[in-house]
Amino acid sequence: MLVAMLYISGRFFKGSGEASVGVAQTSEYKVRTEKSALVKSINIVPGMQVKEGQLLVELTSDVLEVDIAKLTNRIAIYKSERDEKAKLANAEISYIKAQKGIEVEELDAEIMELESEMKMNEALTQEFTSSKKTSRDSPMSVKVRSLRQQKQRHLEAMNIKIEDVMQESSTEQHLVENQISLLESELKLLETEKSKLNKYAIASGVVKNVYVKPGEQVDSYTPLLEINPLHPTTVVAYLIGKKAVELGVGRIVSVSSYDQRRNSVEGTVIGYGSVSELPDILQKSTATKAFGQQVFIEIPVENAFFNGEKVLIR
């Protein structure tokens, strides 16, 4: 009887050759909220099929909204302060230029008047003295040079004052800019946190359960809903004899449909289970039950298998 059982298991169990058999299984996942929030709206119902990236639940947080509003107002105030400081600096520079400009214009007028008078004197005394010597040594020439020096000093003083004002304004605006940058970074973090409140489907599937309703306040890590993926993400293979030695953890295997061999994907062995009785779909004899060691294989989400489908593993 023992020999007959071994013969039947080896003859009729498909995993006894080069390939082993298994069952493709889905692993449902629950969508949870990371922090306390208010359920704003629910866009799905149990039994509804959803696509990857589809919005499932909209959540909002009063605490986040208040913090975002406060930061937005503070940033607006700092930006207004920055603009006002820039306007004040420009106004002060304009005042300095106007004030010194009057003095420079007076000096220019006086210089022009002296130069005109010098030309007239040179024309009258051209026959008696050298105009070149007169323009260099006369009291008027000395005064003109003195006035030009005064003008130059006024311009230098004006430039120094303008540079001081610009430097002071630049320092103040730099401090304000730093405050704005810090607040904007904090605001960006809060907005990112706010965007993460809404929950999207991480894979195509069918909604199994919805645990909340609109207007409900939920605590951190509260399950919101449960989704069954459309396609399996795990294969449970059953190995007999020495085959387990050939499938080490991390090894790449080929997983194909038992009925449509062209429907195939690559999977990765992720672990082992216990020796257990094969599911009915894998049994080839109702009189004699076959046993095998469970091997868990992870397969890509994008596949054409169905939940509970019989597959071959090579």
C-alpha positions in Angstrom: 0.0 0.0 0.0 2.8 2.4 0.8 4.5 1.7 -2.5 1.2 2.2 -4.3 0.7 5.6 -2.6 4.2 6.7 -3.5 3.7 5.6 -7.1 0.4 7.5 -7.4 1.8 10.6 -5.9 4.9 10.6 -8.2 2.8 9.6 -11.3 -0.1 12.0 -11.1 1.3 15.0 -9.2 2.5 17.5 -11.7 5.2 18.9 -9.4 7.2 15.7 -9.6 8.9 16.6 -12.9 11.0 19.6 -13.8 8.2 21.9 -12.8 6.3 22.3 -9.5 2.8 23.4 -9.1 1.3 26.2 -6.9 -1.6 28.5 -6.4 -1.6 32.2 -7.2 -3.1 34.2 -4.3 -4.0 37.8 -3.7 -3.0 39.6 -0.5 -5.6 42.2 0.4 -4.3 45.4 1.9 -5.8 47.9 4.3 -5.6 51.7 3.7 -4.9 53.5 7.0 -4.5 57.2 8.0 -1.1 58.2 9.5 -2.6 60.9 11.7 -5.9 61.9 13.2 -8.1 63.5 10.5 -11.7 64.2 9.5 -13.2 62.1 6.6 -14.3 64.7 4.1 -15.6 62.4 1.4 -15.5 58.7 0.3 -15.3 58.1 -3.5 -15.8 54.3 -3.4 -18.2 51.7 -2.2 -17.7 48.0 -1.4 -17.5 45.9 -4.6 -16.3 48.8 -6.7 -13.2 48.2 -8.9 -10.5 50.8 -8.6 -7.4 51.6 -10.7 -3.9 52.4 -9.4 -3.7 56.0 -8.4 -7.4 56.6 -8.1 -8.6 58.8 -5.2 -10.3 56.7 -2.6 -10.9 58.9 0.5 -10.5 62.6 1.0 -9.3 63.6 4.5 -8.8 66.9 6.1 -7.2 68.1 9.4 -8.3 71.3 11.2 -5.0 71.5 13.0 -3.1 71.4 9.7 -5.4 73.9 8.1 -4.9 76.4 11.0 -1.1 75.9 10.9 -1.0 76.4 7.1 -3.2 79.6 7.4 -0.9 81.0 10.2 2.3 80.3 8.2 0.7 81.8 5.0 -0.2 85.0 6.9 3.3 85.3 8.5 5.0 84.8 5.1 2.7 87.6 3.6 3.6 89.9 6.5 7.4 89.3 6.0 7.1 89.8 2.3 5.3 93.1 2.8 8.0 94.1 5.3 10.7 93.3 2.8 9.0 95.4 0.1 8.6 98.3 2.5 12.2 98.2 3.6 13.2 98.3 -0.1 11.0 101.3 -0.7 12.4 103.1 2.3 15.9 102.5 1.2 15.2 103.8 -2.3 13.4 106.8 -0.9 16.4 107.6 1.4 18.8 107.2 -1.6 16.7 109.5 -3.7 16.7 112.1 -0.8 20.5 111.9 -0.5 20.9 112.3 -4.3 18.5 115.3 -4.3 20.2 116.9 -1.3 23.7 116.5 -2.6 22.5 117.3 -6.2 21.5 120.8 -5.1 24.9 121.5 -3.7 26.7 120.0 -6.7 24.5 122.1 -9.0 25.4 125.3 -7.1 29.1 124.4 -7.4 28.7 123.7 -11.1 26.9 127.1 -11.6 29.7 128.9 -9.7 32.4 127.1 -11.7 30.7 127.9 -15.0 30.4 131.6 -13.9 34.1 131.8 -13.0 35.2 130.0 -16.2 33.1 132.4 -18.3 34.6 135.4 -16.5 38.1 133.9 -17.0 37.5 133.7 -20.7 36.4 137.3 -20.9 39.4 138.4 -18.9 41.7 136.3 -21.1 40.2 137.9 -24.2 40.7 141.4 -22.9 44.3 140.8 -21.7 45.3 138.5 -24.6 47.6 141.2 -26.0 49.5 141.8 -22.7 49.8 138.4 -21.0 49.9 134.8 -21.8 46.4 133.3 -21.5 47.8 129.9 -20.6 49.8 131.4 -17.7 46.8 133.4 -16.6 44.4 130.4 -16.5 46.9 128.5 -14.4 48.0 131.1 -11.9 45.2 133.6 -11.6 43.1 133.7 -8.4 40.1 132.7 -10.5 41.8 129.5 -11.7 42.7 128.6 -8.1 39.1 129.1 -7.0 37.8 127.0 -9.9 40.1 124.1 -8.9 39.0 124.5 -5.3 35.3 124.4 -6.3 35.9 121.3 -8.5 37.6 119.6 -5.5 34.6 120.5 -3.3 32.3 119.0 -5.9 34.3 115.8 -6.0 34.2 115.5 -2.2 30.4 116.1 -2.3 30.0 113.3 -4.8 32.2 111.0 -2.8 30.3 111.8 0.4 27.0 111.1 -1.5 28.3 107.8 -2.8 29.4 106.8 0.7 26.0 107.6 2.2 24.2 105.7 -0.6 26.5 102.7 -0.1 25.8 102.8 3.7 22.0 102.9 3.1 22.2 100.1 0.5 24.4 97.9 2.8 22.0 98.4 5.8 19.0 97.8 3.6 20.6 94.7 2.1 21.4 93.3 5.6 17.8 93.9 6.8 16.3 92.4 3.7 18.7 89.4 3.9 17.4 88.7 7.5 13.8 89.0 6.3 14.5 86.7 3.3 15.9 84.1 5.7 12.8 84.2 7.8 10.6 83.9 4.6 12.7 80.9 3.4 12.4 79.1 6.7 8.6 79.7 6.9 8.2 78.6 3.2 10.1 75.4 3.9 7.8 74.7 6.9 4.8 75.6 4.9 5.9 73.2 2.1 6.3 70.4 4.7 2.8 71.0 6.0 1.3 71.1 2.5 3.0 67.8 1.7 1.6 66.3 4.9 -1.8 67.6 4.0 -1.6 66.1 0.5 -0.7 62.7 2.1 -4.0 62.8 4.0 -5.9 61.8 0.9 -5.7 58.2 0.1 -5.1 56.7 -3.3 -5.1 53.1 -4.6 -1.6 51.8 -4.7 -2.7 49.0 -7.1 -5.7 48.1 -9.1 -8.2 46.0 -7.2 -11.7 45.6 -5.8 -12.9 47.4 -2.7 -13.7 44.7 -0.1 -14.8 46.8 2.9 -15.2 50.5 3.9 -14.8 51.1 7.6 -15.6 54.8 7.8 -18.2 57.3 6.7 -18.1 61.0 5.6 -17.9 63.5 8.5 -16.3 60.9 10.9 -13.3 61.9 12.9 -10.7 59.1 12.9 -7.5 58.6 15.0 -4.0 57.9 13.8 -3.5 54.6 12.0 -7.2 53.9 11.8 -8.1 51.4 9.0 -10.2 53.3 6.4 -10.9 50.5 3.8 -9.7 47.2 2.5 -8.9 46.4 -1.1 -8.4 43.1 -2.9 -5.9 43.4 -5.7 -7.2 42.4 -9.2 -4.3 40.1 -9.7 -2.3 37.9 -7.3 0.9 39.1 -5.8 2.0 35.9 -4.3 2.3 32.3 -5.4 2.3 29.4 -2.9 4.2 26.5 -4.5 4.3 22.9 -3.1 7.6 21.0 -3.4 8.1 17.3 -2.9 11.4 15.5 -2.2 14.7 17.3 -3.0 13.2 20.1 -5.0 13.3 22.4 -2.0 17.1 22.4 -2.2 16.9 23.8 -5.8 14.8 26.8 -4.8 16.8 28.9 -2.4 15.5 32.2 -1.0 16.1 35.0 -3.5 16.2 32.7 -6.5 14.4 33.9 -9.7 11.9 31.4 -11.0 9.4 31.3 -13.9 5.7 31.3 -13.0 3.3 30.4 -15.8 -0.4 29.6 -16.0 -1.1 25.8 -15.9 -3.6 26.1 -18.8 -1.9 28.9 -20.8 1.8 28.4 -20.7 2.5 31.7 -22.6 1.1 33.6 -19.7 4.3 33.7 -17.7 6.1 36.1 -15.4 9.3 36.0 -13.3 9.0 35.6 -9.5 11.4 35.7 -6.6 11.4 33.1 -3.8 10.8 34.9 -0.5 10.5 32.1 2.0 9.4 28.7 3.1 6.4 27.3 5.0 5.6 24.0 6.5 4.9 20.6 4.9 1.1 20.5 4.4 -1.6 18.8 2.3 -2.0 20.2 -1.2 -5.1 22.2 -2.0 -7.9 20.3 -3.8 -7.1 22.1 -7.0 -3.7 20.6 -7.0 -4.7 17.1 -6.0 -4.7 14.6 -8.9 -6.3 11.8 -6.9 -9.2 12.0 -4.6 -8.3 8.7 -2.9 -4.7 9.5 -2.1 -3.8 12.9 -0.7 -0.4 14.5 -1.7 1.8 16.6 0.6 4.5 19.1 -0.1 6.6 21.9 1.5 5.2 25.4 1.0 7.4 27.9 -0.9 6.3 31.5 -1.1 7.1 33.3 -4.3 6.6 37.0 -4.9 5.4 38.0 -8.4 4.9 41.5 -10.0 1.6 43.3 -9.6 1.3 43.5 -13.4 0.3 40.0 -14.3 -2.6 38.2 -16.0 -3.2 35.6 -13.3 -6.4 35.2 -11.3 -6.9 34.6 -7.6 -6.7 30.9 -6.9 -5.4 30.0 -10.3 -3.2 26.9 -10.7 0.3 27.7 -11.9 3.6 26.0 -12.8 6.9 27.0 -11.3 10.2 26.3 -13.0 
